[in-house]
Amino acid sequence: MLRQLTVRNFALVESLDMEFGPGLTVITGESGAGKSILLQALDLVLGARADRTSVRPGASSTEVTAEFRLDGRDDARRYVAERALEDDVEPNRCLVRRVGTSAGRSRAFINGTPVNVSALQALCAPLVDVHAQNQHRSLLERSTQLDLLDDFGVPSRVTDVVRVCHGDWQARRSDLHELEQRTRSTRERMDLLRYQLDELRALALDEGEVEALTQRHKRLSSATDIQFVVGTHAETLDEQLLSQLSRIHADLEDIEDAHPALAAARQHMEAGRIEAEEGLSALRAYFEAVPVDPEALKEVEERLEGIHDAARKHRVSATSLATHMKEVAAELESLEVDESRVQNLRETCESSEQKYRDVAAKLSEARASAARKFEKAVTAALAELGFGQASLSVEFTPAENERGLETVDFLFTANPRYPPGLLKAIASGGELARISLAICVVAAARSNLPCLLLDEADVGIGGTTADVLGRMLRRLAKHTQVICVTHAPQVAALGDTHLRVTKTRTDDTVIEALDAGSRVDELARMLAGKRITDETREYAETLLAGGHVA
């Protein structure tokens, strides 16, 4: 529940410290006194948008702090624990603070730790539900309506089983999807490897073929130039050098001298002639080995082009293609697809889905049965609140999630001659506040409701209906904390705690808790305005006495 609200420099409020207890708290005051400031300030601490108009004129910043008790609120306790935001001294206490500046900036804190605004909203959503003329935090949400219906008439064990079965199905479904993806990827990889291996085998590349082809290509592509060079030099050797060496050798042989140098010269000349003849023979053999053959050159070029195309395609060098083929074959051999595992998991997933649908179907039956009782109970409560011809109905819409096979919409009609419609489309602000009250009263005994804040739920009603509304609030407050801003003395008289809002001469808003005597004065003012008489005071005392025995 909301235990305390502290407000500093907010709008017309300089300083307010309000304590709230269990049961029904009523807030009254003259029009314009600032009763709605409580809701506006609480809205800020619950995560509403902060702007500079929230800051009291002349102040540099505003600060609103709310203290909540988290007893029985496992969702909120879990939220702060998971984020290490707990109060170390009192784990069931939670201080939520919001600071806004005149420049329009704001900061948020949970138990003294800075957080973003979305964290405030997530934490406080299950703690406080505001029902104002144009503000109904959760009643219009399908998830809340489904919660209320389930709490009203569906055993929690049924919803728990559906949630567990859905989680099991989704987990197996996820596993199957992942396995199918892996299997599909493996098949695609195997298909690619087979294609690559077939392509490489068709290439029929021999070991060392690339190097041999490259060398032959060089020879064939430059055969004409080679033959010209070799032929020219062979001719020079044959016609000039060899004949010259032969003449030199013959002339030296004709010299009659036993000088050692001459003998050496004769020997070298003869050796040179022999080497030249062998060189010429080798040149002629090479000349014959390098024929100009365009067809052979074309064949070599086409073969090399095919090899290099394959190398580029496989992103390896031409000389590594043979090794790459072995690696492709090895990888293909290492891959396999376990079809039986896929089939087994598929069957398990189908079984989990069927189990979920079976238990969800039972939940749907329970909801349909609960809906009829819920509709009847809420319609009866609406009649008590002055909606004599109104009715509320529950419409189911197919869905498929952890909550079952449907979601719900609460439909309302104020007149049986008109078709029912969604609450947000049919009901006005004042009507919605009372409809919300009727729903909450029906659901309260079995639902873990948050603290309910109602702003002028009594607009447009009075007399007996206002008394009925007040007694409904009193009944509701036995199950959850209710804080109600009201103009109806019949409602105000039924509060466990009565707070009065007044305005000082300097237009400051103040809120004070009233004792028994002050409550009579306030109720008398609400009944008669400024002209309070003995009769109005007596009626106020009667209302208050009746409230105590309600």
Secondary structure in CASP SS format (residue, H / E / C, confidence):
PFRMAT SS
TARGET T0000
AUTHOR 0000-0000-0000
METHOD secondary structure of the structure
MODEL  1
M C 1.00
L E 1.00
R E 1.00
Q E 1.00
L E 1.00
T E 1.00
V E 1.00
R E 1.00
N E 1.00
F E 1.00
A C 1.00
L C 1.00
V E 1.00
E E 1.00
S E 1.00
L E 1.00
D E 1.00
M E 1.00
E E 1.00
F C 1.00
G C 1.00
P C 1.00
G C 1.00
L E 1.00
T E 1.00
V E 1.00
I E 1.00
T E 1.00
G E 1.00
E C 1.00
S C 1.00
G C 1.00
A C 1.00
G C 1.00
K C 1.00
S C 1.00
I H 1.00
L H 1.00
L H 1.00
Q H 1.00
A H 1.00
L H 1.00
D H 1.00
L H 1.00
V H 1.00
L C 1.00
G C 1.00
A C 1.00
R C 1.00
A C 1.00
D C 1.00
R H 1.00
T H 1.00
S H 1.00
V E 1.00
R C 1.00
P C 1.00
G C 1.00
A C 1.00
S C 1.00
S E 1.00
T E 1.00
E E 1.00
V E 1.00
T E 1.00
A E 1.00
E E 1.00
F E 1.00
R E 1.00
L C 1.00
D C 1.00
G C 1.00
R C 1.00
D H 1.00
D H 1.00
A H 1.00
R H 1.00
R H 1.00
Y H 1.00
V H 1.00
A H 1.00
E H 1.00
R C 1.00
A C 1.00
L C 1.00
E C 1.00
D C 1.00
D C 1.00
V C 1.00
E C 1.00
P C 1.00
N C 1.00
R E 1.00
C E 1.00
L E 1.00
V E 1.00
R E 1.00
R E 1.00
V E 1.00
G E 1.00
T E 1.00
S C 1.00
A C 1.00
G C 1.00
R C 1.00
S E 1.00
R E 1.00
A E 1.00
F E 1.00
I E 1.00
N C 1.00
G C 1.00
T E 1.00
P E 1.00
V E 1.00
N C 1.00
V H 1.00
S H 1.00
A H 1.00
L H 1.00
Q H 1.00
A H 1.00
L H 1.00
C H 1.00
A C 1.00
P C 1.00
L C 1.00
V E 1.00
D E 1.00
V E 1.00
H E 1.00
A E 1.00
Q C 1.00
N C 1.00
Q E 1.00
H E 1.00
R C 1.00
S C 1.00
L C 1.00
L C 1.00
E C 1.00
R H 1.00
S H 1.00
T H 1.00
Q H 1.00
L H 1.00
D H 1.00
L H 1.00
L H 1.00
D H 1.00
D H 1.00
F H 1.00
G H 1.00
V C 1.00
P C 1.00
S H 1.00
R H 1.00
V H 1.00
T H 1.00
D H 1.00
V H 1.00
V H 1.00
R H 1.00
V H 1.00
C H 1.00
H H 1.00
G H 1.00
D H 1.00
W H 1.00
Q H 1.00
A H 1.00
R H 1.00
R H 1.00
S H 1.00
D H 1.00
L H 1.00
H H 1.00
E H 1.00
L H 1.00
E H 1.00
Q H 1.00
R H 1.00
T H 1.00
R H 1.00
S H 1.00
T H 1.00
R H 1.00
E H 1.00
R H 1.00
M H 1.00
D H 1.00
L H 1.00
L H 1.00
R H 1.00
Y H 1.00
Q H 1.00
L H 1.00
D H 1.00
E H 1.00
L H 1.00
R H 1.00
A H 1.00
L H 1.00
A C 1.00
L C 1.00
D C 1.00
E C 1.00
G C 1.00
E H 1.00
V H 1.00
E H 1.00
A H 1.00
L H 1.00
T H 1.00
Q H 1.00
R H 1.00
H H 1.00
K H 1.00
R H 1.00
L H 1.00
S H 1.00
S C 1.00
A H 1.00
T H 1.00
D H 1.00
I H 1.00
Q H 1.00
F H 1.00
V H 1.00
V H 1.00
G H 1.00
T H 1.00
H H 1.00
A H 1.00
E H 1.00
T H 1.00
L H 1.00
D H 1.00
E H 1.00
Q H 1.00
L H 1.00
L H 1.00
S H 1.00
Q H 1.00
L H 1.00
S H 1.00
R H 1.00
I H 1.00
H H 1.00
A H 1.00
D H 1.00
L H 1.00
E H 1.00
D H 1.00
I C 1.00
E C 1.00
D C 1.00
A C 1.00
H C 1.00
P H 1.00
A H 1.00
L H 1.00
A H 1.00
A H 1.00
A H 1.00
R H 1.00
Q H 1.00
H H 1.00
M H 1.00
E H 1.00
A H 1.00
G H 1.00
R H 1.00
I H 1.00
E H 1.00
A H 1.00
E H 1.00
E H 1.00
G H 1.00
L H 1.00
S H 1.00
A H 1.00
L H 1.00
R H 1.00
A H 1.00
Y H 1.00
F H 1.00
E H 1.00
A H 1.00
V C 1.00
P C 1.00
V C 1.00
D C 1.00
P H 1.00
E H 1.00
A H 1.00
L H 1.00
K H 1.00
E H 1.00
V H 1.00
E H 1.00
E H 1.00
R H 1.00
L H 1.00
E H 1.00
G H 1.00
I H 1.00
H H 1.00
D H 1.00
A H 1.00
A H 1.00
R H 1.00
K H 1.00
H H 1.00
R C 1.00
V C 1.00
S C 1.00
A H 1.00
T H 1.00
S H 1.00
L H 1.00
A H 1.00
T H 1.00
H H 1.00
M H 1.00
K H 1.00
E H 1.00
V H 1.00
A H 1.00
A H 1.00
E H 1.00
L H 1.00
E H 1.00
S H 1.00
L C 1.00
E C 1.00
V C 1.00
D C 1.00
E H 1.00
S H 1.00
R H 1.00
V H 1.00
Q H 1.00
N H 1.00
L H 1.00
R H 1.00
E H 1.00
T H 1.00
C H 1.00
E H 1.00
S H 1.00
S H 1.00
E H 1.00
Q H 1.00
K H 1.00
Y H 1.00
R H 1.00
D H 1.00
V H 1.00
A H 1.00
A H 1.00
K H 1.00
L H 1.00
S H 1.00
E H 1.00
A H 1.00
R H 1.00
A H 1.00
S H 1.00
A H 1.00
A H 1.00
R H 1.00
K H 1.00
F H 1.00
E H 1.00
K H 1.00
A H 1.00
V H 1.00
T H 1.00
A H 1.00
A H 1.00
L H 1.00
A H 1.00
E H 1.00
L C 1.00
G C 1.00
F C 1.00
G C 1.00
Q C 1.00
A C 1.00
S E 1.00
L E 1.00
S E 1.00
V E 1.00
E E 1.00
F E 1.00
T E 1.00
P E 1.00
A E 1.00
E E 1.00
N E 1.00
E C 1.00
R C 1.00
G E 1.00
L E 1.00
E E 1.00
T E 1.00
V E 1.00
D E 1.00
F E 1.00
L E 1.00
F E 1.00
T E 1.00
A C 1.00
N C 1.00
P C 1.00
R C 1.00
Y C 1.00
P C 1.00
P C 1.00
G E 1.00
L E 1.00
L H 1.00
K H 1.00
A H 1.00
I H 1.00
A C 1.00
S C 1.00
G H 1.00
G H 1.00
E H 1.00
L H 1.00
A H 1.00
R H 1.00
I H 1.00
S H 1.00
L H 1.00
A H 1.00
I H 1.00
C H 1.00
V H 1.00
V H 1.00
A H 1.00
A H 1.00
A C 1.00
R C 1.00
S C 1.00
N C 1.00
L C 1.00
P C 1.00
C E 1.00
L E 1.00
L E 1.00
L E 1.00
D E 1.00
E C 1.00
A C 1.00
D C 1.00
V C 1.00
G C 1.00
I C 1.00
G C 1.00
G H 1.00
T H 1.00
T H 1.00
A H 1.00
D H 1.00
V H 1.00
L H 1.00
G H 1.00
R H 1.00
M H 1.00
L H 1.00
R H 1.00
R H 1.00
L H 1.00
A C 1.00
K C 1.00
H C 1.00
T C 1.00
Q C 1.00
V E 1.00
I E 1.00
C E 1.00
V E 1.00
T C 1.00
H C 1.00
A C 1.00
P H 1.00
Q H 1.00
V H 1.00
A H 1.00
A C 1.00
L C 1.00
G C 1.00
D C 1.00
T E 1.00
H E 1.00
L E 1.00
R E 1.00
V E 1.00
T E 1.00
K E 1.00
T C 1.00
R C 1.00
T C 1.00
D C 1.00
D C 1.00
T E 1.00
V E 1.00
I E 1.00
E E 1.00
A E 1.00
L C 1.00
D C 1.00
A H 1.00
G H 1.00
S H 1.00
R H 1.00
V H 1.00
D H 1.00
E H 1.00
L H 1.00
A H 1.00
R H 1.00
M H 1.00
L H 1.00
A H 1.00
G C 1.00
K C 1.00
R C 1.00
I C 1.00
T C 1.00
D H 1.00
E H 1.00
T H 1.00
R H 1.00
E H 1.00
Y H 1.00
A H 1.00
E H 1.00
T H 1.00
L H 1.00
L H 1.00
A H 1.00
G H 1.00
G H 1.00
H H 1.00
V C 1.00
A C 1.00
END
